Amino acid sequence: MPRRHPSPQPVYAIRQYLEREFPGQVRHTGWEQDLEAHVFEIVHETGQHQVLVAEGFLRANRDAATELRESELADYLHEARAQRRRFLVRKEEGTVRIRSTALK
């Protein structure tokens, strides 16, 4: 049986948060079944980033955007400005975890 996509409410809230932090730079969002995550792409004049928000994070959060704001995700994205990076956002034991790897 195929997995259902998480509720659109946290996805919408996260997209709004990213668009406030990176106006005009959020180009694509979509569910990636193989990754079990919602992918947000941020494209700017010097590079590109992907933010993968794991299904567990989306399902566990009533206020996902606030948790991302408190996690300093935007700061990490700004610091990696000239690099192509992928950021995986998960929730482990009630704590937001962000891992960064090179984007191929």
QUILINJO-V539320 format. One record per residue. N is the residue number from 1. RES is the residue in one letter. PSI is psi in whole degrees, -180 to 180 (999 if undefined). OMEGA is omega as a letter, one per 30 degrees, with the letter a starting at -180 (NA if undefined). Layout:
# QUILINJO-V539320
N|RES|PSI|OMEGA ; N|RES|PSI|OMEGA
This chain:
# QUILINJO-V539320
1|M|129|a ; 2|P|147|l ; 3|R|146|l ; 4|R|151|l ; 5|H|150|l ; 6|P|165|l ; 7|S|142|l ; 8|P|-18|a ; 9|Q|-53|l ; 10|P|-32|l ; 11|V|-46|l ; 12|Y|-45|a ; 13|A|-40|l ; 14|I|-43|l ; 15|R|-44|l ; 16|Q|-43|l ; 17|Y|-49|a ; 18|L|-38|l ; 19|E|-32|l ; 20|R|-40|a ; 21|E|-32|a ; 22|F|71|a ; 23|P|130|l ; 24|G|8|a ; 25|Q|-11|l ; 26|V|108|a ; 27|R|-35|a ; 28|H|140|l ; 29|T|150|l ; 30|G|157|l ; 31|W|131|l ; 32|E|103|a ; 33|Q|-44|a ; 34|D|-33|a ; 35|L|-13|a ; 36|E|49|a ; 37|A|156|l ; 38|H|131|a ; 39|V|130|l ; 40|F|129|l ; 41|E|134|l ; 42|I|118|a ; 43|V|128|l ; 44|H|179|a ; 45|E|-23|a ; 46|T|3|l ; 47|G|-162|a ; 48|Q|146|l ; 49|H|154|l ; 50|Q|139|l ; 51|V|116|l ; 52|L|119|l ; 53|V|112|a ; 54|A|148|a ; 55|E|-43|a ; 56|G|-37|l ; 57|F|-44|a ; 58|L|-41|a ; 59|R|-28|a ; 60|A|-7|a ; 61|N|124|l ; 62|R|-28|a ; 63|D|66|a ; 64|A|-39|a ; 65|A|-40|l ; 66|T|-43|l ; 67|E|-38|l ; 68|L|-40|l ; 69|R|-45|l ; 70|E|-23|a ; 71|S|-11|a ; 72|E|25|l ; 73|L|-45|a ; 74|A|-38|l ; 75|D|-42|l ; 76|Y|-41|l ; 77|L|-42|l ; 78|H|-41|a ; 79|E|-30|a ; 80|A|19|a ; 81|R|-50|a ; 82|A|-3|a ; 83|Q|155|l ; 84|R|111|a ; 85|R|152|l ; 86|R|129|a ; 87|F|121|l ; 88|L|123|a ; 89|V|121|l ; 90|R|167|l ; 91|K|124|a ; 92|E|124|l ; 93|E|41|l ; 94|G|5|a ; 95|T|138|l ; 96|V|129|l ; 97|R|135|l ; 98|I|125|l ; 99|R|141|a ; 100|S|134|l ; 101|T|164|l ; 102|A|140|l ; 103|L|122|a ; 104|K|999|NA
